[in-house]
Amino acid sequence: MAVGFAAMGAHGVDGQAADWLGRGSHFQLMHAVALVALGLGQGRGRWLKAASALFLLGSILFSGSLYAMALAQLPVVFLVPAGGSCFILGWLALACSALSPGSKQD
C-alpha cells in the first residue's frame, strides 16, 4: 500500500499532495519493517506488545491522515501529530523493553 502511495506521489500528483504522499509512505514503510521485526522476534512482553500497537496506530493516524489530505482534501491535519506521538511512544516502549529487567516474561 505504501509503495503505491509513493508511486502516486511521484507520478500522479504535484505540490503539497506529492510531499504528503511521499512522507506518509516513508513513515508507513519504516514502521512496517519495525512491525515485521517485532513479529519475527515473537515479542511477547508487554512493552513489545505496546510498541507494536503504537506503531500500528501511528501508521494509521499519521500516514492515513496524510493520504486523506493529499487525495481527498479531508481536513484531518489534527490527526498527524497524534500519529507522530504514537510513533514516538512506540519507540520509547521498545527502548523500555530493551532496558527492562526480565522483559521477556512481562
Backbone as a ProteinNet text record, in pm:
[ID]
protein_1_A
[PRIMARY]
MAVGFAAMGAHGVDGQAADWLGRGSHFQLMHAVALVALGLGQGRGRWLKAASALFLLGSILFSGSLYAMALAQLPVVFLVPAGGSCFILGWLALACSALSPGSKQD
[TERTIARY]
81.4	0	86.9	189.2	276.2	351.5	391.6	463.4	372.6	246.8	150.7	130.1	118.8	103.3	229	345.6	470.9	477.5	436.5	435.4	337	221.7	123.8	179.2	250.8	310.9	418.8	491.7	599.9	550.3	437.7	395.3	253.8	170.6	30	-19.2	52	8.7	128.2	99.2	204.9	193.6	295.7	292.3	285.8	205.4	192.3	140.5	49.3	-5.9	104.2	196.3	306.3	396.1	420.5	501.9	434.2	303.7	230.1	230.7	212	213.1	351.2	455.4	591.2	624.9	588.1	616.9	536.7	409.8	325.6	376.3	414.6	463.1	597.5	682.1	812.4	793.6	710.3	689.3	614.2	521.6	449.4	545.2	629.9	725.3	825.5	875.3	973.6	914.1	791.4	731.1	676.1	650.1	612.9	731.2	850.4	970.4	987	963.9	973.5	869.5	748.6	644	679.5	736	778.9	888.2	983.8	1091.5	1035.8	940.8	879.6	803.7	737	663.8	755.4	865.8	960.9	1030.2	1049.4	1112.9	1017.5	893	789.3	787.4	790.2	788.3	658.9	671.7	553.8	546.1	646.5	646.5	546.9	506.1	406.6	459.2	590.7	646.4	650.7	681.6	685.4	545.5	448.5	309.7	264.3	303.5	268.4	334.6	462.4	533	464.4	427.3	360	227.9	148.3	19.4	37.1	135.3	159.2	211	296.9	344	228	139.6	24.5	-69.3	-101.9	-190.3	-126.8	3	73.8	69.1	84.7	77.6	-60.4	-163	-299.5	-325.7	-291.5	-320.5	-230	-99.8	-5	-13.6	16.5	18.3	-121.7	-219.3	-356.2	-409.7	-381	-430.1	-356.6	-227.9	-156.6	-213.2	-244.5	-305.1	-442	-520.5	-654.8	-647.3	-551.4	-537	-490.3	-399.8	-344.9	-445.9	-522.4	-607.6	-752.4	-802	-943.4	-964	-855.5	-861.2	-945.3	-939.6	-1012.1	-937.4	-1008.5	-942.9	-907.8	-811.4	-774.1	-631.2	-585.4	-448.2	-422.2	-523.9	-507.7	-468.3	-487.2	-450.4	-302.2	-235.7	-94.5	-9.6	-21.7	58.8	22.8	-102.2	-141.2	-70.1	-63.7	8.2	156.7	214.6	356.4	386.8	295.9	312.4	307.9	221.7	216.8	349	407.9	538.1	642.4	647.3	745.4	724.7	600.2	570.8	604.8	584.9	621.7	770.9	851	996.1	1039.2	971.7	1002.1	965.7	853.1	814.3	916.4	966.7	1068.7	1196.1	1234.2	1351.3	1328	1207.5	1175.7	1186.2	1147.5	1158.7	1304.1	1388.1	1530.2	1595.6	1548.5	1610.6	1544.7	1428	1353.2	1409	1445.3	1492.7	1378.1	1403.5	1300.4	1190.4	1218.6	1115.3	1058.2	1130.3	1078.9	961.3	954.9	846.2	725.5	742.5	632.8	522.6
-117.6	0	125.5	126.6	243.4	265.6	157.6	170.9	233	193.1	251.9	400.3	439.3	581.8	660.1	599.7	665.9	686.8	585	598.6	705.5	710.3	812.6	951.9	963.6	1091.7	1133	1036.2	1066.7	1094.1	1032.9	1042	1093.2	1095.1	1124.5	1259.1	1319.2	1447.5	1541.5	1666.5	1767.4	1843.6	1920.6	2014	1948	2009	1964.2	1821.4	1784	1648.4	1544.8	1572.4	1480.1	1466.2	1577.9	1574.2	1492	1511.8	1436.4	1286.6	1250.3	1108.5	1047.1	1120.5	1071.2	1054.4	1152.6	1146	1034.2	1023.8	918.7	779.6	759.7	627.6	595.7	695.5	674.3	624.3	694.4	655	522.2	497.9	370.7	254.6	269.1	162.2	139.5	247.6	236.3	161.3	193.1	128	-10.8	-37	-172.7	-266.6	-219.6	-300.5	-328.5	-226.2	-246.2	-347.5	-340.5	-436.4	-578.4	-593.9	-727	-780.4	-695.7	-739.1	-780.2	-704.5	-740.7	-873.1	-894.2	-1018.8	-1137.9	-1120.7	-1231.1	-1266.5	-1166	-1190.9	-1250.7	-1264.3	-1321.3	-1254	-1121.4	-1045.3	-1066.1	-1118.3	-1146.4	-1057.2	-976.4	-889.4	-776	-718.5	-610.8	-488.1	-459.8	-343.7	-366.5	-489.1	-519	-515.9	-564.5	-556.7	-411.1	-331.1	-189	-120.5	-151.5	-91.7	-129.7	-254.6	-298.9	-226.1	-216.2	-148.4	-0.8	62.8	205.4	229.1	140.6	154.1	139.5	44.3	23.7	143.7	189.8	305.1	429.8	445.5	559.7	558.1	440.7	429.4	467.9	422.3	454.2	603.9	661.2	803	895.1	871.9	960.4	946.6	827.6	807.3	817.3	758.9	762.7	903.9	988.7	1126.2	1203.7	1177.7	1242.2	1197.5	1067.9	1018.3	1082.9	1093.3	1152.1	1299.3	1370.9	1512.9	1528.3	1441.3	1452.8	1413.6	1309.3	1254	1299.4	1329.5	1365.5	1503.6	1574.1	1706.9	1708.7	1599.6	1592.1	1673.6	1747.7	1831.4	1750.7	1662.6	1575.8	1603.2	1725.3	1759.9	1740.5	1748.2	1730.8	1588.6	1491.6	1352.7	1325.2	1409.8	1386.8	1389.3	1491.3	1489	1373.7	1332.4	1218.4	1091.7	1073.2	958.2	965.5	1084.4	1101.4	1072.7	1113.3	1084.6	934.5	863.4	717.1	655	706.2	655.1	676.4	796.3	826.4	736.5	723	635.9	489.7	447.9	312.2	287.9	384.3	369.1	372.9	453.8	455.3	321.2	263.9	133.1	26.7	35.6	-59.4	-43.5	79.9	104.7	52.7	71.8	19.5	-132	-195.3	-341.1	-384.2	-311.4	-347.2	-322.3	-221.4	-183.3	-247.2	-306.9	-363.9	-500.3	-516.2	-648.7	-748.5	-862.9	-966.9	-932.5	-851	-806.7	-921.4	-1030.1	-1142.7	-1211.1	-1196.6	-1259.2	-1166.4	-1037	-939.5	-959.2
0	0	0	85.7	93.8	-37	-101.7	-229.2	-334.5	-336.3	-429.9	-405.6	-279.2	-248.3	-283.7	-263.8	-301.7	-452.5	-527.9	-673.8	-718	-652.8	-687	-656.6	-543.9	-508.9	-607.3	-660.1	-753.7	-894.7	-932	-1071.5	-1093.2	-989.1	-1010.9	-961.9	-868.3	-812.9	-802.7	-778.9	-769.5	-638.1	-608.6	-497.2	-361.4	-274.3	-136.2	-126.7	-215.2	-213.3	-236.9	-327.5	-354.3	-230.9	-163.6	-42	66.5	85.4	186	156.1	29.5	-6.4	15.8	-21.3	-1.1	145.4	226.4	369.5	436.8	402.7	460.8	426.7	301.8	260.9	325.8	341.9	406.5	549.9	626.2	765.1	776.4	684.6	687.6	660.2	560.5	528.8	641.9	700.3	807.7	927.7	962.5	1078.1	1044	917.3	876.5	896.2	865.4	888.2	1037.8	1120.4	1265.5	1312.8	1259.1	1297.4	1255.7	1137.6	1092	1183.5	1219.5	1309	1444.3	1495.6	1623.6	1611.8	1500.2	1479	1463.4	1391.3	1373.4	1503.8	1588.4	1716.9	1818.3	1778.7	1864.1	2000.3	1997	2121.3	2197	2315.5	2396	2519	2542.4	2659.3	2642.8	2755	2749.4	2677	2692.3	2623.5	2472.4	2431	2287.7	2227.2	2301.5	2253.7	2243.3	2342.2	2338.5	2219	2194.7	2081.2	1950.3	1935.3	1813.2	1792.5	1898.5	1887.6	1854.8	1916.4	1891.1	1749.5	1698.9	1560.7	1462.4	1487.3	1400.2	1404.8	1524.5	1539.1	1479.1	1499.4	1440.6	1289.1	1230.4	1084.2	1032.8	1102.4	1059.8	1071.4	1186.6	1209	1127.7	1132.5	1066.1	914.2	865.5	720.3	661.9	729.5	679	665.3	762.3	751.6	642.4	623.5	512.7	378.2	365.4	242	219.9	325.8	314.1	275.5	331.8	295.7	151.8	108.9	-26	-133.8	-109.4	-214.2	-208.2	-89.2	-77	-15.9	10.3	70.5	198.6	274.8	402	508.2	589.9	692.1	817.4	806.4	917.9	964.4	945.3	980.3	1129.3	1212.2	1356.8	1394.2	1304.4	1333	1311	1232.8	1202.2	1329.7	1415.4	1538	1632.5	1633.2	1716.2	1668.2	1536.8	1482.4	1509.5	1495.7	1526.6	1672.4	1759	1902.4	1928	1856.5	1869.5	1826.6	1719.1	1675.8	1785.5	1841.9	1946.1	2066.7	2109.6	2224.7	2194.7	2069	2029.7	2042.6	1999.1	2011	2157.1	2238.1	2381.1	2446.2	2406.1	2459	2418.7	2297.2	2252.8	2335.5	2365	2449.1	2590.3	2642.7	2776.6	2779.5	2671.7	2664.3	2670.8	2600.6	2599.5	2734.8	2806.6	2933.2	3054.8	3034.5	3145.7	3185.7	3312.1	3354.7	3351.5	3293.1	3284.1	3186.3	3085	2992	2910	2895.7	2818.3	2889.2	3020.8	3095.4	3109	3084.6	3104.3	3004.9
[MASK]
++++++++++++++++++++++++++++++++++++++++++++++++++++++++++++++++++++++++++++++++++++++++++++++++++++++++++

